[in-house]
Amino acid sequence: MSAAIAFPNMASIGELDPLTAAIPATKVEITVSCRNLLDRDTFSKSDPRLAWSSSACSYSCSFCIPVVCVLYTQTVASREWREFGRTEVIDNTLNPDFVRKFILDYFFEERQNLRFDLHEFEIHFTHKDITDTREFHQKWFCGGHFPKWISKEYDLDSKSQNLSKHDFLGQMYCTLGEVVGSPGSRMERPLLGIPGKNCGTIIAKAEELGNCRESVLLQFCGNKLDKKDFFGKSDPFLVFYRSNEDGTKAFESLFCLIENRYTICHKTEVVKNTLDPVWQAFKIPVRALCNGDYDRHDYIGEFKTSYRELSKGQSQFNVWEVLNMKKKKKKKKYLNSGTVTLLSCLIDIEVTFLDYIKGGTQINFTVAIDFTASNGNPSQPTSLHYMNPYQLNAYAMALRAVGEIIQDYDSDKMFPALGFGAKLPPDGRVSHEFALNGNPENPYCSGIEGVLEAYYRSLKSVRLYGPTFFSPVINHVARYASLVKDGSEYFILLIISDGVISDMAQTKESIVNASCLPMSIIIVGVGSAEFDEMIELDGDEVRISSRGRFAERDIVQFVPFRDYVDPRGNHILSMARLAKDVLAEIPDQFLHYMRTRGIKPNLSPSCYSSKPLSALTHPAHPLQTQI
């Protein structure tokens, strides 16, 4: 038996980017305010600025509405800025608090560039009915109201308007990660763009939307289901589907009645040899992803319900007849193929990755770079460390791709940068854990640019040697991670290396030990070598173990850099794809650590959004169920 409940597909907000063709981790709402904007109206701040002109049959007028905020987002592939949306237009203030919000899909693993532009809006109109300019001004503008015919003839929010015709008040560039990673998810920055002028400040606040937190705990049972096994009864299970609102084909349908309109998102366990199964309760997020296999099973029947009905819990209304339409047409006395009953429905609001970030948890980023001789002479173009004046080498690209995203979640932007496998001056001592900036007491570099500068300087001062040891740099970060037990910090180590690991046993032991700490490890393999050992460390298929002890959780993500090289030579796209894959698992690893230790985010109840997207939180769309 199989059943399919179709949850409605969540619509994406904004322009589709080929890189982000995945359901977002969450949605955030951006609220914008400004303070001390540049006053271009030197005549009056109390009234809109008016300028009149007349002709034989009509009068024309222009008046200034001080400010509108326009948000632009940037596509990864073309780096083109596209208008995402606009706030309402606010008049008569240099300190606007905009009411209209921007709702954005949030991806931790992507660098989501934003640009906020402020414009002083000016409206021009002509109206033949104006016969007395003084009366018109007194009636409409001294009272602070716009005539109805103005709003009909001039769409203040139309994207088609040419913003170049309106006074520019300043702009601010940032990333979505910087906004959510700021203390309390509130970021205040100066507006720039007008040389020699103080343009004021802009405040961007991020709030996670409530619908993204909602999960539902469901339990079902069946009663008097059809017998399908010749010698026994049936081995029933349920499969849940959500509807595809765009009507696209989700998979090769096994059931003719699904009509390619549903995507599988959950499957229960099989209850053996019974016509009255009771399935275990299961938890599923409202934004559930499709999942499961598509092996052929005997079709029993179907029923329809909605998420709104399910959310009411167990009742006489949440018992459904299972109908097989083919049987109904063939058998006149056919009633049903059994019933399915909802035993329980509990709606839970889960804390999320952004709750911890908003509560002040810092993401500490450390990079460790392979300086072994197998990389080749850095002065030769064939070397993986070659410093090409026109483009970044693979090490620098991997570092920038990952680091530029993670740095948004670190308040001081100071990052330890380590090297391993080199002979150090002045005595030629081999080190597997040295500071790239040459200061072992303070290996911190200012920002990702500071890390890159230290990396380039090290290439000129150290001698590439060997062997390749991972365990010293893992233990280095683990020592710091072991000191944090309250959830205030989480550590990410990026290791970039070109080949075979020489201390595999010690590295496994270090990873097993680190798996119980607030720590994740990213390994990027560069060059053309085989990376079998690094794949083993990843632990996606077999959990890594050492001396009979298994890692408490999967904390390693490995990718070969060569898989992300864009064939057209677009290095920006290569770096974006790399970052997307290596960082995608970090939020789940982070949450697994916090939840297993009962660490709650440092948030008051007021920090939770009280403004869910109603259409997504309690959708009224029908749910297709088949058995």
GIPE-V470890 format. One line per field, one symbol per residue. ss: DSSP state (H for helix, E for strand, L for the rest). phi: phi as a letter, one per 20 degrees, with the letter a starting at -180 (. if undefined). burial: I if it has 9 or more other C-alpha atoms within 8 Angstrom, else O. A space follows every 50 residues. Layout:
ss->???
phi->???
burial->???
This chain:
ss->LLLLLLLLLLLLLLLLLHHHLLLLLEEEEEEEEEELLLLLLLLLLLLLLE EEEELLLLEEEEEEEEEEEEEEEELLLLLLEEEEEELLLELLLLLLELLL LEEEEELLLLLLEEEEEEEEEEEEEEELLLLLHHHHHHHHHLLLLLLHHH HHHLLLLLLLLLHHHLEEEEEEEEEHHHHHHLHHHEEEEELELLLLLLLL EEEEEEEELHHHHEEEEEEEEEELLLLLLLLLLLLELLEEEEELLLLLLL LLLLLHHHLLLEEEEEELLLELLLLLLELLLEEEELLLLLLLLLLLLLLL LEEEEEHHHHLLLLLLLLEEELELHHHHHHLLLLLLLLEEEEEEEEEEEL LLHHHHHHLLLEEEEEEEEELEHHHLLLLLLLLLLLLLLLLLLHHHHHHH HHHHHHHHHLLLLEEEEEEELEEELLLLEEELLEELLLLLLLLEEEHHHH HHHHHHHHHHHLEEELLLLLHHHHHHHHHHHLLLLLLLEEEEEEEEELLL LLLHHHHHHHHHHHLLLLEEEEEEELLLLLLHHHHHHHLLLLLLEELLEE LLLLLEEEEEHHHHLLLLLLHHHHHHHHHHHHHLLHHHHHHHHHHHLLLL LLLLHHHLLLLLLHHHHLLLLEEEEEL
phi->.cccdeeffefedofedgfdecfffaccddddccclffeeeeebdecffd bdbccfcbccbccedgbcddddddfffdmeecfercffeddmadcfdfef dddcfdcgecedfccdddceecddbcbfefdcfffffffeefemdeffff ffecefdffffeffedfedpbbdadfffffefgmlccdbfecpcgmdeen ccddddcfffffefccddbccdblffedefecdbdebdcdcdfefemffe affecfeflldccfcacefedflbdcfceffbdbffegefaodcffcfed rbbcbcffffffnfafedcdfeddfffffedfefdadoccdeebbdecde fcgffffffofeeedcdcdfdefffnfgedgfffefeffdbfefffffff geffefffddfeldcfcdcbncedfedmffcdacffendffbefdemfff ffffffffgededfbqfedegffffgffffffedcdnfbcdcddddbdaf eecffffffffffffedfbccdddedndfedgfffffgmfecffbblnde ffbeddcdbefffdfffeneffffffffggffefeggfffffffffdmee fecegffffdcffgfefcfeffdeccc
burial->IIIIIIIIIOOOOOOOOOOOOOOOOIIIIIIIIIIIIIOOOOOOIOOIIO OOOOOOOIIIIIIIIIIIIIIIIIIIOOOOOOIIIIIIIIIIOIIIOIOO IOIIIIIIIIIIIIIIIIIIIIIOOOOOOIOOOOOIIIOIIIOOOOOOOI IOOOOOOOOOOOOOOIOIIIIIOIIIIIIIIIIIIIIOOIIIOIOOOOII IIIIIIIIIIIIIIIIIIIIIIIIIIOOOOOOIIIIIIIIIIIIOOOOOI OOOOOOOIOIIIIIIIIIOOIOIIIIIOIOOOOIIIOOOIOOOOOOOOII IIIIIIIIIIIOIIOOOIIIIIIIOOOIOOOOOOOIIIIIIIIIIIIIOO OOIOIIIIIIIIIIIIIIIIIIIOIIIIOOOOIIIIIOOOOIIIIIIIII IIIIIIIIIIOOIIIIIIIIIIIIOOOOOIIIIIIIIOOOOOIIIIIIOI IIOIIIIIIOOIIIIIOIIIIIIIIIIIOOIIOIOOIIIIIIIIIIIIII IOIOOOIIIIIIIIIIIIIIIIIIIIIOOOIOIIIIIIIOOOIIIIOOOI IOOIIIIIIIIOOIIIOOOOIOIIIIIIIIIIIIIOIOIIIOIIIOOOIO IOIOOOOOIOOIIOOIIOIOOIIIIII
